[in-house]
């Protein structure tokens, strides 16, 4: 008897109901079967007074704490074989079979000592709190199989959990070693579906001669579902001269209805081979038991069924078998016994010859007996009346309608899952094509370009994303194009907070060779400001929940819905697959506009300043010209010189980069065209062959780009080096810094590409370079000193410090260094 952790109670047994106060947390206890006669007489008197004299009271079996044998919370199954106690416990990572000496009656109930132990190879149980294994949802099953030479355990072959197998079947299953040793074998059915066996004598002797513990365990089969029952049957009628008929078929049954039968048979060459058959029975199976005559009883939530594996079926068995002589049936047809939700089942040994008596415990606590008499006379069919015939027809039509509705529902579920699998296969092909083409042209690409357009009476910088499918696959349901726009409130401040906006556009039916274009605004915002640079990233996203979630959510309406705690979450947390396509940075050079260069038929889009209300514009025109506002930006542009930054680049480096693409124009013009190659006005700049141009920033301030050719002396001992000087001027310090940052980024990529090609710079004067480096370090230290002084000086003194700080910054923005 298995009782709970430190919890002992009484078991009341009756034919009308069951009341129990027991737990099942792992204590193995031996109950006291002695019952006081006086207590029974007192209960008889009490029942007589209550008027309940038609039923005998149930005997009360007390379970005392002193009867505890193994106080282990990890114990989940046990069996007794002769003088040994066999247990199956759950370890941190594996199931463990332990063998103890069986305690004798009247002695100390604790076992004499452990005489064997082995760990089974199985999956890791789910971990509980603090790394402890949690109780499994399904308990393991233990059964002892003995060879013909051994005696029946305790003389109870049907009730002790032990079976005796025929010699040929025993040898085929467990090998010649077990047959020669005449050793019983421990069969273990695990919740993960494994059917393992351990030879008992080998396990006991392994303590004196240790070896590989894995060699002691043999996996017979894998049901791929929790094992509910292991047993053995006699499927053939014994000969008249045979006194003891042993079992000739081993049976295992899984929770979802998968049944396994193994029997010794002969092949065409006359060799003894195991015959193995798998069957599918109604599920889920709650419990099972074996009976005489090759019968197996199993319970489901809706019925109690019996199947017959014997050669000769009983008259009340409705199964039809198609088998070879001496073999196993090719199909098992369960016969209903009209009982549902039986959670525990036992076959009584008191049944008459050829019959069966079942003791069943229902889920509601009803303890029932079911007697099956195969020799009862079959009643003659009664005369069918019109009322009975009509009722029969109604029942048949109702059953046909129910089956048809269920078939339609299952067909719909199968179609949806097939469609989901097809979509998953297509998504896998697309993913493999994109991930395997990191270098070179990609089968699916996304090109990003920028331009200015007029939207809602305002000039707007827009990004156009062109998705092209050059692969042989289609982007169907579940695919979406995700565009993320990442901008910073202060683009040049590394510590500033960033904000990102993600646009998700479904991609439906984009076949091979198809294109999809998406245009989205980048700014300016309502305040008229556009902080550059802005990073635009494109990626393909495949939603697993959209494609697979509906197919997995389909359930059979005619079956009980699974409990929430047992439903596995098969979808990952991110709910999809993301495949990056491209990334593009929109900087100040791409955001500049050049209204003075526009052709007559493509004049400026409109006013370069933020749009005004038409009513205010009309009233301002009627009132005549007014003085311009004297804001900080206008005052700086009027009274202060523009902010300037210069960069010098080797002419040889630029020629190597530009190549023949800008032949026919001067290097100054080619350099300006290269800097503005991603701007919408690049064609106009290229057509007019300009070396300097004045553009307008998104906020309306001017930005002037000047390219001139200079000679750098004192750097190379061989003579002056021809270089291109790129100069940026703007009345806005922020816009000048943004344009300078964009130019530096392009030059960094240029130098990196040339270095990868193996080009080397000319000989330089290192002393001159060291002097330039020292001058820059001096200026940087002065900047730090001036910034610290601004925090402590008063307003009058800080004005002079700020002017000096601007002068130092101007010197740092125009270095004497040259990019080679």
Helices and strands as residue ranges (DSSP letters): E 2-3, E 10-13, E 18-20, E 27-29, H 37-50, E 60-62, G 65-67, E 68-71, E 75-81, E 84-90, E 95-101, E 114-119, G 129-131, E 141-146, G 153-155, E 162-164, H 167-181, E 185-189, E 194-199, H 200-205, G 213-216, E 217-222, E 227-233, E 249-254, E 258-266, E 272-280, E 285-290, G 292-294, E 295-300, E 304-308, E 335-336, E 342-347, E 356-362, E 367-372, H 386-435, E 444-455, E 458-469, E 479-488, E 498-506, E 515-523, E 534-543, H 544-547, H 549-553, G 564-566, E 576-586, H 588-591, G 595-597, G 600-602, H 614-623, H 632-639, E 643-650, H 651-658, H 667-675, H 682-688, E 692-696, E 702-712, E 721-730, H 733-756, H 766-790, H 795-813
